[in-house]
Amino acid sequence: MFDAIVVGGGFYGSAIAIYLAQQRRFGRVLLVERERELLVRASYHNQARVHNGYHYPRSFTTAYRSRVNLPRFVRDWPAAVKKDFVKLYAIARRNSKVTSRQFERFCRDIGAFIEPAPGSLARYFDPHFIENVYVVEEHAFDATVLRTWAESELRESGVEVRLATRAVAVVPATEGGLVVTLGAAEGGEYPVRAAHVFNCTYSGLNQLGGRFGTTRTGLKHELTEMALVEVPAPFKELGVTVMDGPFFSLMPFPARALHTLSHVRYTPHLQWEDAVGVDPYQRMHDYGRPTRVDRMVRDVARYLPLVEQARHVDSLFEVKTVLQKNEGDDGRPILFERHAELPNCYSILGGKIDNIYDVLEKLESETLLPSSGTEESST
């Protein structure tokens, strides 16, 4: 009988398992991950950006929460944070959903640092397409360092980790608590009991069988390509985002000492609404994964001509999951739902790595009882 089973060994699942063991004093916590390593899916296959609010001028709440969470993330995971590069945000002259003046006011409203880029940096942009360029404060993270942290903390916290294991179904136990059916990679299924279940499987959030059901909040999936490129020398210590609309980002990717190139138009290869029985990961597995990096580079070079010299090294394909209700404003709040029919069963999803603090704050307000039935301290 476990006090809690956390399904999904990405950054969120690992951090929640550690929190339950360390802060809520749960004696028996099980972390289940279908891959053979932790933090190898969405936690790794992304832009590696630690947001500071600039990306969300159409969602003040998301922007403000990023401003609050960034310094906490830097404090808690300093070894994983890359700060030694200059981050530029540029506003396009055409098709941008914000003007330079609006962007400046937005940054002042959320208290984010911003200043005009010096001519030595602004000259890289084509002024026919770019209205203004700004220096801002934004960082990147190394997912491999976070994986090392997670492995160490889970071990020291006494959390049991089962890799190459997937959760199949969740049902109420007749004697109280929950029964989770687990399946090993080599085959065979077996049940385990727990007082609490935390589903942190990101794109697989609604793929559990039994009585688990689906989230009340609608989900949308995108099959995305994050291109890894070797940038020309002037861009080695730069990060660039052109916004706000159908534009792009060029961000350092510390885990590979390369840059990610993402484009709002070309990064999503497929899009579909979440549906029971349609496994997002199987859909990605069946996809041929043709790269669109040539189209990304061709469009980006209109704004940053030197990008034509970038060399494509690899592409990271992953399923990205967002809340349908935030498609219009590009907001990235967390999803935190407690299932009505399954007591102490939770679905948790975050859109950005710094959202972890929003999740932990939600957990602090929950009454969580270990299997012994004695309420534990949340301090």
Secondary structure, DSSP 8 states (H G I E B T S, - for coil): -EEEEEE--SHHHHHHHHHHHHTS--S-EEEE-SSSSSS-STTTSS--EE--STT-TT-HHHHHHHHHHHHHHHHH-GGGEE--SEEEEEEESSS-SS-HHHHHHHHHHHT--EEE--HHHHTTS-TTTEEEEEEE--EEE-HHHHHHHHHHHHHHHT-EEE-SEEEEEEEE-TTSSEEEEEEETTS-EEEEEEEEEEE--GGGTT--EET----SS-EEEEEEEEEEEE--GGGTTEEEEEESSS-EEEEEETTTTEEEEEETTTSEEEEEE--TT--HHHHHHHS-----HHHHHHHHHHH-GGGGG-EEEEEEEEEEEEEGGGTTTT----EEEE-SSSTTEEEEE-SSGGGHHHHHHHHHTS----TTS------
